[in-house]
Amino acid sequence: MSHRREASATPLFTPQGIGRAQRRALRKQTARAEARARAAAGPSSEQQPAEAVYPEAVYPPAGRPGPSSARGSRLKLSAHRMTTAVASAAYPFLAEGGLGADGIYIGKDLHAEGSFTFDPFELYGKVEGFTNPNVLLAGVIGQGKSALAKSLALRSVAFGYRVYVPCDPKGEWTAVAHALGGASIALGPGLPGRLNPLDAPPRPPSVPEAEWEGEVRKRRLLLLGSLARTVLGRDLLPMEHTVLDVALGTAVARAAASGRPPLLGDAAHALADGPGLDLAGGLLAGRLGDAARDLAHAMRRLVFGDLAGMFDAPSTTAFDPYRPMLSIDLSRLGGTDDAALVLAMTCASAWMEAALTDPYGGRRWVVYDEAWRLMRHPALLMRMQAQWKLSRGLGIANLMVIHRLSDLLTAGDAGSQSRALAEGLLADCSTRVIYRQETDQLAAAAGLLGLTNVESGALSHLTRGRGLWKVAGRSFVVQHQLHPDELQLFDTDARMH
């Protein structure tokens, strides 16, 4: 039987059968050989950094030879399945998947390096959390928020949408309306334009006559209440609500007897007629006349004050719902006080909104430019809230343009009705587009929108035309891109040049 000798790996390959003294001698011999080798190499080799030593190529430039090279698809791996939750943890994607290709081109998604499109009517019902088509647009002056609003309106016309601007305080939408083949109605002292905010819109075929009369009366009463609250600067008393109701009924009856629609002058005349109100009040005789004094003086401003002649006469223009765009230019009122402009915006928007009640009128944009002026008036906030709630049923997307998110906080103190209305408007906007905000406004913006620290930090560094889009909780940083013709049409700095 042959004897097999085993071996073990040591600094030198030595047989296992040798003794301990021999192993020790061999280790010393190895150490001396390593020392002689280091000395022969010289001191420079020890100081050479490890990263400067490049190993020689193991395989030729053609690659590893043999079947292990995986050439010709010979390498087969077993399939592995996982959920999206596991995949997102294993492969943390840094770019959003986008909202899809259906919609209006806005610009470039800076994180995904792709095109960004948006259409609230296409997203409704398809994106989780997208509950309404309303949009909030905020940004400081000179960052391009007006260009975005006009570009969105102009490009929507190509998709068959119509655009209405019920109040244009600076007259910037007139050129856009004319370029699209639409119309612009200019209102102001000395101008021939007249709008009657008490005009009754055409009745939809699906609504019975009696039901429609009640709806028209409710709209008119809501308008009169908004105007009265704005002028008085306070909420109406219970008796004053009754006075408005009785006065409106009297004005409608007198106008119907003359074969014409009621006017604000009719309502003002009824409020000033104390005995007539007492007679119409029935059981409240002797009380309505006294309660109507403040209301009569408030309504007088629209008939004989600085807004006389604009909203107290029959409308000189009939609303054409088939025009691609219609705007109401209120820039001639720029020299008046803010309250007068707000009253004019209220009457103009009421006239246009009444004509938008047709649920078969198609998809439409309603743009409230310079909406920050309305935030200080609770009555106007109530009217805007009613318009926001009707957006889905009427096929209307409301676009509210403000400067700062803190404008919503100026509506009133915390816990007040005005503050609740303003924050309710924000909650009813599934899309929020925020352009650059000043540093002192970041806390308010983060609190109202629920922004992360990264999003809040980005707001103060956004450049011109670049905005943070919050669409149903999903975030995008988008660079708005304009065609040269659009850039010339939307230029709001022409006078500065």
C-alpha positions in Angstrom: 0.0 0.0 0.0 1.5 3.3 -1.1 1.8 6.1 1.4 0.2 9.5 0.5 1.9 12.6 1.8 -0.4 15.6 2.6 0.6 19.2 2.1 -0.5 22.5 3.6 -0.3 26.1 2.4 2.2 28.3 4.3 4.3 31.2 3.1 6.2 28.4 1.3 4.7 25.2 0.1 6.2 22.8 2.6 5.4 19.1 3.2 3.4 18.3 6.3 5.9 15.7 7.6 8.7 18.1 8.5 9.3 19.3 12.1 8.6 22.6 13.8 12.2 23.7 13.7 12.4 23.1 10.0 9.3 25.2 9.4 10.7 28.1 11.5 13.9 28.0 9.4 11.9 28.1 6.2 9.9 31.1 7.4 13.1 33.0 8.2 14.5 32.1 4.8 11.4 33.4 3.2 11.6 36.7 5.1 15.2 37.2 4.1 14.3 36.6 0.4 11.5 39.2 0.6 13.8 41.7 2.2 16.4 41.2 -0.6 13.7 41.7 -3.2 12.5 45.0 -1.6 16.1 46.3 -1.4 16.7 45.4 -5.1 13.6 47.2 -6.2 14.8 50.5 -4.6 13.0 53.1 -2.4 10.9 54.7 -5.2 8.7 51.6 -5.6 7.6 51.8 -1.9 6.6 55.5 -2.3 4.6 54.9 -5.5 0.8 55.2 -4.8 -1.3 52.1 -5.3 -3.6 53.8 -7.8 -0.7 54.5 -10.1 -0.1 50.8 -10.7 -2.3 49.7 -13.6 -2.8 46.0 -13.9 -2.2 44.4 -17.2 -5.3 43.3 -19.2 -6.3 39.7 -18.4 -8.3 39.2 -21.7 -7.6 40.4 -25.2 -9.5 43.4 -26.7 -11.9 41.0 -28.3 -13.2 40.0 -24.9 -13.2 36.8 -22.9 -13.1 33.8 -25.1 -15.2 30.7 -24.7 -18.9 30.1 -23.9 -18.6 32.2 -20.7 -18.4 35.4 -22.7 -22.2 35.5 -23.2 -21.8 36.3 -26.9 -24.7 35.3 -29.1 -27.3 35.5 -26.3 -26.0 32.2 -24.9 -26.2 33.5 -21.3 -29.6 32.7 -19.9 -30.7 34.0 -16.5 -33.9 33.0 -14.7 -36.7 35.5 -14.7 -37.4 37.4 -11.4 -40.7 39.0 -10.5 -41.3 41.7 -7.9 -43.9 44.2 -6.9 -43.6 47.9 -7.8 -43.1 48.6 -4.1 -40.1 46.3 -3.9 -38.8 47.6 -7.2 -39.0 51.2 -6.1 -37.0 50.3 -3.0 -34.4 48.4 -4.9 -34.2 50.9 -7.8 -35.1 54.4 -6.4 -36.1 56.3 -9.5 -35.3 60.1 -9.3 -37.7 61.3 -12.1 -41.5 61.4 -12.2 -43.3 59.2 -14.7 -45.2 62.2 -16.0 -48.9 62.8 -16.6 -49.0 61.2 -20.0 -48.9 62.6 -23.5 -52.5 63.7 -23.8 -52.9 67.4 -23.1 -51.6 70.9 -23.9 -47.9 71.3 -24.3 -46.4 73.4 -21.5 -42.7 73.0 -21.7 -39.9 70.8 -20.4 -39.9 68.6 -17.4 -36.5 69.4 -15.9 -36.2 66.3 -13.9 -37.4 63.8 -16.4 -35.8 65.6 -19.3 -39.0 65.3 -21.4 -42.0 67.2 -22.6 -44.6 68.2 -20.0 -48.3 68.4 -21.1 -51.3 69.3 -19.0 -55.0 69.2 -19.5 -57.3 69.3 -16.5 -60.2 67.8 -18.4 -58.1 64.8 -19.6 -56.7 64.2 -16.1 -60.0 64.3 -14.3 -60.9 60.7 -13.4 -57.6 59.3 -14.6 -55.2 60.5 -12.0 -55.7 59.5 -8.4 -56.5 62.5 -6.2 -57.4 64.7 -9.2 -60.9 65.7 -8.1 -61.5 69.0 -10.0 -60.2 70.9 -13.0 -59.5 74.2 -11.1 -56.0 75.7 -11.2 -54.2 78.1 -8.8 -51.3 80.1 -10.3 -49.0 82.2 -8.0 -45.8 84.0 -8.6 -44.0 87.3 -8.0 -44.0 90.0 -10.6 -41.8 89.4 -13.6 -41.4 85.6 -13.4 -43.7 84.7 -16.3 -47.0 83.7 -14.6 -49.1 85.9 -16.9 -47.3 84.4 -19.9 -48.2 80.9 -18.7 -51.9 81.8 -18.2 -52.1 83.3 -21.6 -50.2 80.5 -23.3 -52.4 77.9 -21.6 -55.5 79.8 -22.8 -54.2 80.3 -26.4 -53.1 76.7 -26.8 -56.4 75.4 -25.4 -58.3 77.0 -28.3 -56.6 74.5 -30.6 -58.2 71.7 -28.7 -61.7 73.2 -29.1 -61.9 74.9 -25.7 -63.2 78.4 -25.2 -61.7 81.0 -22.9 -63.5 83.7 -20.9 -61.9 86.4 -18.8 -64.6 88.1 -16.8 -62.3 90.7 -15.3 -59.1 92.0 -16.9 -57.9 94.9 -14.6 -54.8 95.7 -16.7 -56.2 95.1 -20.2 -53.5 92.5 -21.1 -55.9 90.0 -22.5 -57.4 92.3 -25.2 -54.6 91.6 -27.7 -54.8 87.8 -27.1 -58.6 87.8 -27.6 -58.3 89.7 -30.9 -55.5 87.4 -32.1 -57.7 84.4 -31.5 -60.7 85.9 -33.3 -62.5 86.7 -30.1 -63.8 89.9 -28.6 -63.0 92.3 -25.7 -65.5 94.6 -24.1 -64.0 97.7 -22.6 -65.8 99.3 -19.6 -65.0 102.6 -18.0 -66.1 106.2 -17.6 -66.9 107.8 -20.9 -66.9 104.4 -22.8 -70.0 103.2 -24.7 -69.9 99.7 -23.2 -72.6 98.7 -20.9 -73.2 95.4 -19.0 -76.3 94.6 -17.0 -75.3 92.1 -14.3 -79.0 91.2 -13.7 -79.4 89.8 -17.2 -81.0 86.3 -17.2 -79.1 83.7 -19.1 -80.8 81.5 -21.6 -82.6 78.5 -20.0 -81.0 75.1 -20.7 -83.5 72.8 -22.4 -83.2 70.2 -19.7 -84.3 72.6 -16.9 -88.0 73.3 -16.3 -89.2 76.9 -16.5 -90.2 77.1 -12.9 -87.0 75.7 -11.6 -85.0 78.0 -13.9 -86.8 81.1 -12.6 -85.8 80.2 -9.0 -82.2 79.7 -10.1 -82.1 83.1 -11.8 -83.6 84.8 -8.7 -81.0 83.1 -6.5 -78.1 84.3 -8.7 -79.5 87.9 -8.7 -79.9 87.9 -5.0 -76.4 86.6 -4.4 -75.0 89.3 -6.6 -76.9 92.1 -4.8 -75.7 90.7 -1.5 -72.1 90.6 -2.7 -72.3 94.2 -3.8 -73.9 95.4 -0.6 -71.3 93.6 1.6 -68.4 95.0 -0.5 -69.6 98.6 -0.1 -70.6 98.4 3.5 -67.6 96.4 4.5 -69.5 94.1 6.8 -71.9 91.2 6.8 -75.6 91.9 6.3 -78.1 91.8 9.1 -81.0 89.3 8.9 -83.5 92.2 8.3 -81.2 93.5 5.5 -81.4 90.1 3.7 -85.1 90.3 3.8 -85.0 93.9 2.4 -82.9 92.7 -0.5 -85.3 89.9 -1.3 -88.3 92.2 -1.2 -86.6 94.9 -3.2 -85.5 92.4 -5.9 -89.0 91.1 -6.3 -90.3 94.7 -6.7 -87.6 95.5 -9.3 -88.3 92.4 -11.3 -92.0 93.0 -11.3 -91.6 96.6 -12.5 -89.2 95.6 -15.2 -91.5 92.8 -16.4 -94.4 95.3 -16.7 -92.2 97.4 -19.0 -91.1 94.5 -21.1 -87.4 94.7 -20.3 -84.9 93.0 -18.0 -84.4 94.4 -14.4 -81.6 96.8 -13.8 -79.5 97.7 -10.8 -81.2 101.1 -10.9 -84.6 99.4 -10.4 -83.2 97.7 -7.3 -81.7 100.9 -6.0 -85.0 102.7 -6.5 -86.9 99.9 -4.7 -84.5 100.1 -1.7 -84.9 103.9 -1.5 -88.7 103.6 -1.5 -89.3 102.9 2.2 -93.2 103.0 2.1 -93.1 100.7 -0.9 -90.9 98.2 1.0 -93.2 98.3 4.0 -96.2 97.7 1.8 -94.5 94.8 0.0 -93.2 93.4 3.3 -96.7 92.5 4.6 -96.3 91.4 8.2 -93.0 93.3 8.5 -94.7 96.6 7.6 -93.0 99.6 9.3 -89.7 97.9 9.7 -88.2 97.3 6.3 -88.0 100.9 5.4 -85.6 101.6 8.3 -83.5 98.5 7.6 -83.0 99.5 4.0 -81.3 102.9 4.6 -77.7 101.6 4.5 -78.5 99.3 1.6 -80.0 102.1 -0.4 -76.9 104.3 0.0 -74.6 101.3 -0.9 -76.5 100.6 -4.1 -76.6 104.3 -5.0 -72.8 104.2 -5.8 -73.4 101.8 -8.7 -76.1 104.1 -10.2 -75.0 107.6 -9.4 -71.4 107.2 -8.1 -68.1 106.6 -9.8 -69.5 103.5 -11.6 -72.5 105.2 -13.0 -73.4 104.4 -16.6 -71.5 101.0 -16.7 -73.8 98.6 -15.0 -77.1 100.4 -14.6 -78.3 100.2 -18.2 -79.2 97.5 -20.7 -76.3 95.5 -22.0 -74.8 96.8 -25.3 -73.2 93.5 -26.1 -74.9 90.1 -26.3 -72.8 87.2 -24.9 -71.7 85.0 -27.8 -70.8 81.6 -26.3 -69.3 80.4 -29.6 -66.5 82.9 -29.7 -63.1 81.3 -28.9 -62.3 84.0 -26.4 -64.1 86.9 -24.6 -62.6 89.3 -22.1 -63.9 92.3 -20.2 -61.3 95.1 -20.1 -61.5 97.1 -16.9 -58.2 98.9 -17.3 -59.9 102.3 -17.6 -60.8 101.9 -13.9 -57.2 101.8 -12.8 -57.3 105.4 -11.5 -60.2 104.7 -9.1 -59.9 103.2 -5.7 -59.7 99.4 -5.2 -63.3 99.1 -4.0 -64.6 100.5 -7.3 -62.6 98.1 -9.3 -63.7 95.2 -7.1 -67.4 96.2 -7.6 -66.8 96.4 -11.4 -65.2 92.9 -11.3 -68.1 91.6 -9.4 -70.7 92.9 -11.9 -68.7 91.9 -15.0 -68.0 88.4 -13.7 -71.7 88.0 -12.7 -72.8 88.9 -16.3 -70.4 86.5 -17.9 -70.9 83.6 -15.4 -74.7 83.8 -15.9 -74.1 83.0 -19.6 -71.9 80.0 -18.7 -74.6 77.9 -17.0 -75.3 75.8 -20.1 -74.0 72.4 -19.2 -73.7 71.6 -22.9 -71.6 74.6 -23.8 -68.4 72.5 -24.0 -65.2 72.7 -22.1 -64.3 76.3 -21.1 -61.6 78.2 -19.2 -62.6 81.0 -16.9 -59.6 83.1 -15.9 -59.6 85.3 -12.8 -56.6 87.6 -13.3 -55.4 89.7 -10.4 -57.6 87.6 -8.1 -55.7 88.8 -5.1 -57.9 91.9 -5.1 -60.9 89.8 -4.3 -59.4 88.1 -1.3 -60.2 91.0 1.1 -63.9 90.8 0.4 -65.8 87.9 1.9 -68.8 88.4 -0.3 -66.8 88.0 -3.4 -65.1 84.9 -1.9 -68.5 83.4 -1.5 -69.4 84.0 -5.1 -66.1 82.5 -6.3 -66.6 79.5 -4.1 -70.0 78.9 -5.7 -68.4 79.1 -9.1 -65.6 76.6 -8.0 -68.2 74.1 -6.8 -70.1 74.2 -10.2 -67.0 73.6 -12.3 -67.4 69.9 -12.7 -71.0 70.0 -13.5 -70.7 72.8 -16.1 -67.4 71.6 -17.7 -65.5 74.8 -16.6 -61.9 75.0 -15.4 -61.3 78.1 -13.2 -57.8 79.6 -13.3 -57.1 81.9 -10.3 -53.9 84.1 -10.7 -52.4 85.7 -7.6 -49.0 87.0 -6.6 -48.3 85.3 -3.3 -49.8 82.4 -1.3 -50.0 84.7 1.6 -52.7 86.6 -0.3 -55.0 83.8 0.9 -54.2 84.6 4.5 -55.2 88.3 4.1 -58.8 87.2 3.8 -59.3 87.3 7.5 -58.0 86.1 10.9 -57.4 82.5 11.6 -60.7 80.7 12.2 -62.8 83.4 10.5 -65.3 82.7 7.7 -63.2 84.7 5.2 -60.1 82.7 5.9 -62.1 79.4 5.6 -63.5 80.5 2.3 -60.0 81.5 0.9 -58.5 78.2 2.0 -61.5 76.4 0.6 -60.7 77.8 -2.8 -57.2 76.5 -2.5 -58.5 73.1 -1.5 -60.8 73.0 -4.5 -57.8 73.5 -6.9 -56.3 70.1 -7.7 -53.5 71.8 -9.6 -51.2 74.5 -8.0 -48.5 76.1 -10.1 -46.1 78.1 -8.0 -43.5 80.4 -9.5 -40.6 82.0 -7.6 -41.6 83.3 -4.1 -39.7 85.7 -1.9 -37.8 84.2 1.0 -40.2 85.7 3.6 -43.1 84.0 1.8 -41.7 80.5 1.9 -43.2 79.6 5.3 -46.7 80.6 4.2 -46.4 78.7 0.9 -45.1 75.6 2.6 -47.8 75.7 5.2 -50.7 76.1 2.7 -49.4 73.7 0.1 -47.8 71.1 2.4 -44.4 71.4 0.7 -41.4 69.4 1.6 -38.1 71.0 2.6 -36.7 70.4 -0.9 -39.7 71.9 -2.6 -39.7 74.9 -0.3 -36.0 75.5 -1.0 -36.6 75.3 -4.7 -39.2 78.1 -4.7 -36.8 80.8 -3.9 -34.3 79.8 -6.6 -36.7 79.3 -9.6 -35.7 81.3 -12.6 -38.0 83.1 -15.0 -40.5 80.8 -16.6 -39.7 78.0 -14.3 -42.4 76.8 -11.8 -43.2 74.1 -9.4 -46.3 72.2 -10.5 -48.3 70.3 -7.8 -50.8 68.1 -9.6 -52.9 66.0 -7.2 -49.9 65.7 -4.8 -47.4 64.9 -7.5 -44.5 67.4 -8.1 -42.9 68.6 -11.3 -40.4 71.4 -12.0 -41.3 72.7 -15.5 -39.7 75.2 -17.7 -42.4 77.0 -19.7 -41.4 77.4 -23.3 -42.9 80.1 -25.6 -43.0 80.4 -29.4 -41.5 83.7 -30.6 -44.9 84.9 -31.7 -46.3 84.1 -28.3 -43.5 85.9 -26.6 -44.2 89.0 -28.6 -48.0 88.8 -28.0 -47.7 88.2 -24.3 -44.9 90.7 -23.6 -46.1 92.7 -20.5 -42.8 94.6 -20.3 -43.2 96.4 -23.6 -43.5 99.8 -22.0 -40.3 99.1 -19.9 -38.4 98.6 -23.2 
